[in-house]
């Protein structure tokens, strides 16, 4: 969805209405990224209802990189002087 349209919708519509839009889109076109999903990378639509509930209540198998952590804290990664960790040294 267009970013400008999405930002406008977030300002002008209540959160429950955005959930009505995002929920079916995730269910139809989303890819499962749950930690213990027996079929990782499978479309959520292909999950049985029982498997869908299990995956929906499981943490995501996503890891932030060092670059992502710095951006999350509002620090520009280019402004960090020298290696920020032993992994990048």
Rosetta blueprint (number, residue, H / E / L):
1 X L
2 X L
3 X H
4 X H
5 X H
6 X H
7 X H
8 X H
9 X H
10 X H
11 X H
12 X H
13 X L
14 X L
15 X H
16 X H
17 X H
18 X H
19 X H
20 X H
21 X H
22 X H
23 X H
24 X H
25 X H
26 X H
27 X H
28 X H
29 X H
30 X L
31 X E
32 X L
33 X L
34 X E
35 X L
36 X L
37 X L
38 X L
39 X L
40 X L
41 X L
42 X L
43 X E
44 X H
45 X H
46 X H
47 X L
48 X L
49 X H
50 X H
51 X H
52 X H
53 X H
54 X H
55 X H
56 X H
57 X L
58 X L
59 X L
60 X E
61 X L
62 X L
63 X L
64 X L
65 X L
66 X H
67 X H
68 X H
69 X H
70 X H
71 X H
72 X H
73 X L
74 X L
75 X L
76 X L
77 X H
78 X H
79 X H
80 X L
81 X L
82 X L
83 X L
84 X L
85 X L
86 X L
87 X L
88 X L
89 X L
